[in-house]
Amino acid sequence: YTRTRAGEEAMARPRFAALAAAGVALLCVGAIMLIASPAPAPQAAVSGAAVVVCGSIQHKSWSKTPESWDAGGSDYYTITLDGAHAGFDESMILRTPADESIGASSFAQWAGKHACAKGTLAESQPWVQTHPWEQFPVGAGGQPLPRGSGFVAAAIGRLKDVQ
């Protein structure tokens, strides 16, 4: 920002420090200040408890996007949530459980339709480059973007079938 009055800088610093302490990122571009606040973490992410989410299932093809990278670099499915899921991202990558009790074919049945999924949230994990020729997207600090976030679905179908 540009200082226009003598006391303005002294008054502005405590406000910016308080915002930064609260986890709000500030970015000043020219005369416009952009403020981004992190989304609140859902309770299920903290407790690990299974939750049910409902929304539209979409099949997405691989592309060079951060979402596709996070999904694992191949075709994947997402769920765009109904408005009733406060604290969750609007759209999440659907993931199959480690025990493979349901697979991508279960998601394919619901592609383009409304469905509900019961499962848990998955946190993204840091990605480590294993070969010097690998391509990967990087964040602001030049580090590889993490992978693996989304919703690990243990069941998918109509609401009455997954509760």
C-alpha positions, 0 to 999 in steps of 0.5 A, a space after each residue: 500500500 502507499 502511505 498517504 498520512 503520517 500515522 497510517 503505517 503504524 495503524 495498519 501494521 497491528 491489523 495485518 499482524 493480527 490477520 496473519 496470526 489468525 492464518 489469513 494470507 495477505 497479498 498486495 497486488 498494485 493498489 488491490 489487496 487480496 485476502 484469502 482465508 483458509 477453509 475451516 477443517 471438517 470435524 470428520 478430518 479431526 476425528 477420523 469418523 465416517 461421514 456421509 456426503 451427497 452430490 453429483 458424481 463426475 468422471 474426469 480425464 487426466 490433464 495437467 492440472 493440480 487436481 489431476 495431479 492430486 488424484 494420481 495422474 490418471 482418470 478419476 472421479 469427483 463429487 460436487 457436494 450439495 450445499 448442506 455440507 458446511 466445512 467441506 470443499 465444494 468438490 472432492 476427489 473420490 478415492 477407493 479404500 485400501 481394502 478395495 471393497 469398492 473400486 472405480 467401477 462403483 463410481 462409474 455407475 454413478 457418473 453424471 448422477 446424484 449419489 451419496 458416499 459414506 467414508 472418511 476424508 484423506 489428507 494430502 501427503 508430500 510427494 518426493 521426486 524419485 527420478 530426475 526426469 519426472 515432471 510435477 507441479 510446484 507450489 509457491 516455494 518451488 516444492 512439489 505439490 502434495 497428492 492424495 487428498 479427497 474422500 475415501 468412499 467405503 460405500 456409494 449409492 442412494 442415501 438410504 443405502 449408505 447410512 
